[in-house]
Amino acid sequence: MARNLSRKKIKRLKDIVEFYYKRSKRIVPLYYLIILISTMLVHLSLPECWWFSNQRYSLSSLFLVTNHLIISDSGNYFNEFLTDGSSLNAFIHLWSLSVEMQFYFLAPLVFYGLQFLENKKVVITLTTIIGCAFSTLLNPQFAFNFMLLRFWQFSAGFMALYLPRVTIRHHDDLIIVALSVIALCMIPTEINVLILRPLVTFSTAFIVASRAEERDKNKFLQCYPLVFLGNISYVVYLVHWPIIVIYTGTALRNQFFCVVTALISSILLHHLFEKHYLTRLGTRPIILLILALFTANLFLQFSVRAHTFWKPKYTKDVQDIVDRNMRLLERSWSVRDDTCIGDKLEYPNIDVLAYCHYPKGLGNVSIMMMGNSYVQNFDDPIRAHFHNNYSDYRSYAILSNLGTHSVSSASRIALEMSWNEVAKHKPDVLFIVARE
């Protein structure tokens, strides 16, 4: 991509539009098709309990912001499990493509600015080193998914473009060494990512800088199986994870079958769809295809939320069991044995999980319980020990509220709200129930 941009100077708006069109043509049609198919398969094969999370992630993937949803969910106690590879989330792997496409929005501007710099190599090298340092110092989950903190890896690719060709002795031996470093990703023993990630990034940049693919002597990178795998790699990337998720959610969990299905699907999609629109369709048909797939995805997002067609059909006996369980559900999961005389808080910017001002008791001690979701678990057990011997009892379950300190902007706002409530009601006893 960097080499293509460097061949044509970016001077006009037309050059930027052309770059966006080429990137969209290469990536978006197949991407939207896979989202469309995956969304349908999720609702036809996975249990209903996984629908809502997949709907959220499919919609975010449609607008190329999957990485930001992962960042948000990773900081949410109730949604953190959705960012784990063990969850049946068919769209979580699309975070990397979201990062890539977000970078492409900036790429023309970056190259436009580089045209006016005299010391391009120095600027790019410093950007790579400083960016790598920042990504290792900040929160790993945030740094991993935030595009600007992954920018150093893209700038390592710029280094491969602007550094002179590698003409040192034993060139091919060094290429093999670089490929061996990249192969470390495939060994079963876990290697610290703070070590492995820079090694793999700079080894890849070295291979690109050496123009190894242009040398007749290096047969390894030119062998047909590797070239063919490179041709279908984008399709494999898109289809492999939905197939794994869908088969994991069913009785058929054979890993070999998943691999074969992913490989066959990738080959068919590459030859029947990807290769066809890349080589045979012009500008107008490509734009119409993208708009059609985007519109189809929007309609499907509406349909899976609004239409009963997607609801599973049960036999009468099974439906009776489901209905009985649903009637028991509310009582089974109730966390409060008493009614509240007040359950609303006027804090529009704070996520209040639960608030309850209980009826006046028989005692003369005012009690307040403050914290995050743990308050909901311990509210009734703690209150029961007082045997109604209190004058006032309030419980607050606030998202990200740690009670004594803050670790993020959300927890800081929740902590300030807690201070305000304590200062307002002045309880005799304050329980802080929170888990970090």
N, C-alpha and C positions, 0 to 999 in steps of 0.2 A: 504494500500500500504506500509506504514512504517513497519507494523508488518510483512508482507511477506518478506521485505528486511532484517529485523533483524533476521529472522530465518536462513538465509543463508548468511554467511559472504561474502562480495565482495572482492575477492582477485585477480581474474583473469579477463582478457578481456571477456572471455566466460560468466562470471556472468553478466557483463554489457550488453552484446548483448542479453542475455536471458531476462533481465529486459525490454529492449526496445521492444523485440518481444512480450512479454506478454501484455505490455501496448498498442502496436499497434494492436494486435489481438483484444483486448477488445474494442478499440475506433475507429480505422480508417475505417474498411469496411463499417459500417453503416453510419459513418460520410460522407464518399465520396459518398455513394449512395444517401443520402439526398441532398447533394450539387448538384448532377447530376439531380435529379428530380426537385428540387427547381428552378434551372436555366432554365430548360425547361418550367416549369409552369409560371415563370415570363415572359418569352417571348411569351407565348401563351395567357396570360390573362391580363397582365398589359399594360398600355399605353406606347408608345415608349419613352416618356419623362423620364421614370424611368429605361429604359434599361441600359443606360451607367453607372449609379451609381451602379446598381446591378451587372453589369459585373465586375466592379472594385472590389466590395466586395466579389463576388464569387471567383474571381481569388486569392485574398488575403487569403480567407478562405481555398482554396485548398492547399496553402503553410503554413497554420497555423500562419498567421501574421495579422489577422483581428484587433487585439488590437492596433497594430502599425499604421494601416491605420486610425483607429478612432482617435488616438492621433494626427496624421498629419492633418486630416480633421477638428478636433475641433479647431485647431489654424488657419484655413483658412476661411476667411470671406465668401467666396463663397460656401464652402462645409460643413460649420458647421451644416447646417440643416440636412445633411445626417446622423449625429450621434444622432439625436433625435428620440425618439420612435414613433413620429407621422409621420415620413417619410416612404414611401413604400420601405423599404430596407429589403429584406427577409433574409439577412445574418448577420445583425448587432448583433444578439444574440450570434453568435459564437465567440465573443471576449473572453468570459470566458474559452472556451475550448482551444483557442489559448494560453491564460495565463497558463492553466493547462499543456498543452503539452510542452510549453517552460520550465516549471518547471521540467517536467520529464526528459528533457535533462540533467539537473543538478543534479537530485536526486541521481543517483548512486555515483557521485563524492562526494556529501554531506555525504552520509552514509559511503563511503570509508574513508573520513576524520574523521568522528565521531568515527570510530573504534580505532583511535590512541589517543583520548582524554580521560583523566581520569575524568574530571569534565564535563561530557556531559550535565547534568541537568543545571548547571550554564550557560554554553555557550548558550544552546538553550533558556533558560529563558531570558537572556540578549538580544539575537537576536530578540526574540519576542517583548519585551518591546521597544527596540530602534527602531525596524522596524515600530512598531505601531506609535511611536512618529513622525518619519519621514513622514509617509504616511498622517498624519494629518496636518503637517506643509507646505507641498509642494502643488502645484497646484492640486486641487481635481480631475479634469478630467485626468490629466497626471498620478497622483498617482493611480487612480482607474484602469487604463488600463495597467500600466507598471508592468511587472512581478516581477522585483526585489523589487519594492515597495509594492507588495502583498506577498512577501516572508514571512513576519511575520505571516501571517495566516497559511501558510504551516508549519512553525516552531511551531506554536501552536499545530498542529497535532503531531509533534515530541514530544512535552511535554506530550501529552497523552500516547505516547508509553513508554517513559523513566521514567515518574513519577510512584511511586508505586501505586498499586491498592487502590481504595478508600474503606476503611473499617470502616468508621465512623458511628456513630449511626444515625438513621433516614435516612438511605441511599436512600431508595425509595422515600421519601418525597423530598429530594434534586434533585433527577432525575426529578420529576414532576415540580419542580421549574425551573430547567434548560430548560425543554421542553416548559414551559410557556414563558420563556424569548425568546426562538426561535420563538414562536408563535406571538410575537410582530410584526414580519415582515408582518403579514397578516391583522393587524388592519388598518382601513382606515385613521386614524389620522397619519399625517406625523411626524416621530421622527427624530431628528438630527442624521445623519448617523455617525457622529464622536462619538456619544454615543452608537447608536444601533449596529454598526459594531463590536466593541470590545466585547460588551456584548454577541452577538450571537456567535462570534468566540470562546470565552472562555467557553461559556455554552456547545457548541458542543464538545470542547476538554474535558470538564469534563465528558460528557456522554460517550465518547470513552474511557477515562481513567478508568471509573467505570466498563467497560465491561458489561454494562447493558443488552446487547443482550444475554449474557451467563447466566443470572439469571432467574430461572424459576418463580420467584415471580413477575417479571415485565411483566405482560401480555400485556400491552399497545404496547410495541415495538415488540411483537411477534404475534399480531393479524393478521389474514390472509389478510384483505384489505390493511393494512399498508405494509406488506411484498410484496404483489402483486404490489402495487404502487411503491415500491422500485425497483422491478424487471423491470418494464417498464419505470422507471423514466428517463433513458438516452434517450430512444426513444421519450418520451414526450418532453424532453428538445429540441431535434433536430427538431421535426415536428411542435410544437405548433406555433412558430412565423411565418414561411412561410405560414401556413394556415391562420393566422390572416391577414397578409399582402395581400395575394392574394384575400381573400374575401372582404377586405377593399377597394381594387381597383376595385371591381365589384359592381353590383347593389345589390347583396345579402350580407347584412351586419348584419345578425342575430347573436348575440353573443352566444346564446345557440347552434345554428347550428355549429359554430366554435368549441365550446368545445366538442360537440359530435363527430364531424369529427376528431378532434385531438385525442380523446380517442380511437375511433375505429381504426384509422390509426396506433396508437401506439401499440395497442394489436395485430393487424395483422402483423405488421413489426416485433414485438418481437417474435411471434410464428413461422412465416414463414421464417424469415431471420436471425435475431440476434441470437435467441436460437439455430438455426440450425448450423451456422458457428462456434459458440462458443463451442458447444459440440461434433460436428461430424467431423469437418475438421482438418486435421493435419497441420504440419508446411508448407510443400510445397504448398498445396492447398490454404492456407491462404495468403501466399506471392503472388501467382499467382492472387488471387482474388483482393488483394490490388493494384497490378500493373495494372490489367485489368480496375478497377474502376478509377484509376488515369489517365490512357491513355484515357478512355472514356470521362473523364472530360476535359482533354486537347483538345481533338477533338471538344467537344461541345463549349469550349471557343473560338476556332477558327471559328467554324461554325456560331455562333450567331453574330460574327463580319463580316464575309465574305460572307455568303450565303443569298440570297434573300428569301429563304424558310420561314424564320421567320417573314418577313415583313407582316403586316396586309393587307388583301385584301378588297378593298372597291368597292361598286357599282360605275358605271360611274358618276352618279350625285354627289355622295359624293366625288369621286376622283377629279372632276372638282372644287369643293369647296376647297378641300385641296390644289390643285395646285394654285388657285387664292390667297389663304392665304399665301402660301409659297413665291409667287412673291412679296407680300406686306411686307413680314417679314423683309427683309434687311432695307427697308426705315423706317419701324415702329420702329426699334430698333437702328437706326443710332444715335450716340451721337455727331457727328461732322458735321457741315454744310459747312465746307471749306476743301480744299485739303491741304496736307502737302508737303512741299518741302523736308522734312526729317522725317522719322518715324522709324529709326533704331538706337539702342544704343548698343555699344560694351561692355556689361557687362555680361559675360557668366554665372556668378554665381548668378544673380539677376533675379527674375521673373518680367519682365516689362509687365504690363497689357496694357498700351498704352503710346505712346510718339508721340508728334507732334511738329514740327518746322514750324510755319505758314509762309506764304509769307510776305515779307516786307510791312509794312503799310505806312501811310502818315505822321506819327508823328516822334518825336525824343526821345521817352521814351522806354526803353527796359523792358519787363515784363516776369516774370517766374512764373508758377504755379506748386507747388510741393505737393505731398501727395500720398494717396493710391487710392482705387477705387472711392472715392468721387470726385476726380478730373474729372473723366469721366462724372459725373452728372452735375458739375458746370462749366465745361470748357467753353462751348458756351454761357451760360447766362452771365458769368462775362466778357468774351471777347466782347460780343455784346455792353456792356456799353461804351467801348472805341471808338466805331464807326470808327475803323480802324486807330485811331490816336496813333500809336506806331511804333517804328522802328524795334523792334524784339519781337516776342512772342513765348514762348516755354511752353509746358505743359507736366508734367511727372506723370503718374499713376503707382506707384510701389507697388507691394504686400508687406504688413507689414510696409510700410513707414509712420511713424507718424509725421515726419517733425521736431519735436523739441526734442524728446527723444526716447529711445528704451526700449522694454520690453522683448525682446527675441534676440537670435542670428541673426535671419532673419531680424528683424527690425533694429538691430545695423548695419548690412551690408548695408541695404537700406538707413539708415541715413548717413553713410559715403559716399555712392554714391551721395546722395543729396548735401552734403557739397562740394564734388569734382565738381559737375556741377555748383553750385553757384559760387565757386571760379574761375571756368574756364570762365564763361560767364558774371559774375558781373552785374546782372540785377539791374535796378533802382528801380523796384517794385517787391517784392516777395510775392506771395500769398501761404500760407500753408493751404491746404484743406484736412483734414483727420478726420477720425472717429475711435476711439479706441474701 
